[in-house]
Amino acid sequence: MRGTNSLHIARRITQIGFLLFIFLMPVFDILRYDTATKELFIFGQVWSLGLKSGFYNDPSIYGATYVAAHFFLKAILPWIIVLSIFPLLGVLLGRFFCGWLCPEGALFEFADFLTLKTLGRRSLYKKKPNDPGIKKGNKFFYGTLAGLFLLIVPPLTGIALTGYFIAPKTIWNQINTGNFTFGVKAGIIGVSIYMFVTSILVRHTFCKYVCAAGLMQMLFGWISPVSLRIKFDRRNLSKCTDCKGCEKVCFMDVKPRYPKKDINCVNCGECITACRKELGDNCLFGYQFGKDRTVDKMDGILVKPAVE
């Protein structure tokens, strides 16, 4: 069916693109703090308070006001803006960032894919009711791929994220010479351990209960009357074949056909793609902004589709 996977493909493109963007930001000085020079780089420019040393010694009201104003504009206000990004995203888009852009989430999904291909389930520990019913792949091939993922991704991520605090050129020179400073070693090893624990052992449980950015989006998206949501069309419920495809593709263990919006939904749209495969143009899922008032009155009622 033509166009069925267009949403899925678009999401993969945004995930890969944003992952590359995060990895390359320090390389091009888009954003990084150099611990050696004590300088903050933003879009290739050194970000400073813009204060000359003489102003700190000026006891006049003008001098004190000038210092206070520059400190607010250059230090406090930027942090307020940064800290407001995820709550604002939650108000407008719910957890859309988690489902479409989050680099960690993309790696978690890839780890799920490799586990599915080698073990036939998403989790390392046990099979879940909503695991996709896909055939296992070539165990040797996918086992090798999983091993490479384990060996390459954590240290590569460690190198990329350490570049936010130590000049990438310095890190690259140390890799070439094999002579690592304590800071570079600590950064790479620390991030590698973190990535191993989250991507291999914890995965989306981290998204549900630990990730601060995700939890802020979840909270503000939940209380927002205008945030982006995925809607199930109950008016055409009889068209649902109860294939459970929408549940099987959901890596956050959400049941998309429930009337009440699940706080763990990341607006990824995989349920839309699954329903399009089953029903084509009669797909029962779609994006909408704001709450569906007809749904609010039915909170807590489980949808039981009628099979035609």
Phi, psi and omega in degrees: 000118187292138178081357184298320185264010185300319179294317179298316180295318179300321180293320178296322180296316180293324179295312180295317180298317181288326176299315178296321179299315179298319181291328187264349180306313179293327182299320182259016178056030176290320175200120173190155175244121182270110182291338180285316182262353182061038182240142176258123180258129176226118182051045174081356181247146176283124181268118180230170179286346179071028181250131174276151185302332183295331182291334179291338182262003181272110184279357184288164178298322179298315180297316181294319180294320180298314179296315182297318181295316180293323180295320179293314184289326186262338184243310186281310183301316178301321179291324176299318179296315180298314183290341181271353185300308185289320173300320180294320176299320179297317181298320185268321190236006183063224180262035180302320178302318181298319185276335188245338187233328189307119180297321179295317178300322178296319179292323177298317181294322179293322176296321175300316181299315180295321178293321177299317183288332182263324185247347181081015178208161180286316186278149174287341193260317181201161179278141180250156182302331184262014177296136180299141179274064181255156180284145175294148178271189175298113186299322181295313182297308183286331174294319176295317179298320178295321178296318177295320177301315181295322184278330188260313189296310180302309179293325178297318176295322177299318178296315183296315183284330175297332178296346176285345183236340177232135184309127180306325177298321179296316179297315181297319178297321180290326176294318180295322183270340183076009181255094186265139171280166182299317182299317180293315179298315181297319181296311183293315181293316181298312180293324179298316178296316179300314181294324178297313182295314184284312186285330184261315189262326189253307179056235191288348172297326176298317180297322185286321193238347188240314188302117183295317180298317179293320181292324177295317178297319180298313183295308184288329176291325182292320183272347182285134178278355186238001187293155178292137180219163172259125185254137173260128184279095182283343180291337178246035185303329183296341180281345181291130181267001181059037179287342181064018178299325180295327180283323184291332181273352185277108181283351178262009178060034177269146173258097190297339184273357175294140178297325183274128181298130178277131183294344180273355180296129181253017176055035183287332178084009179295330177293328177294314179298317180296319181291325177296324178296325183276318188244356179064231181292348178269018180311134185265001180246151176190163178278147172208154174262135177089167182280147174270110185298330179291332179283320182305326181287347185250014183309133176093353180268125180281131178285127176242094186296146174269128182273124180287000000 
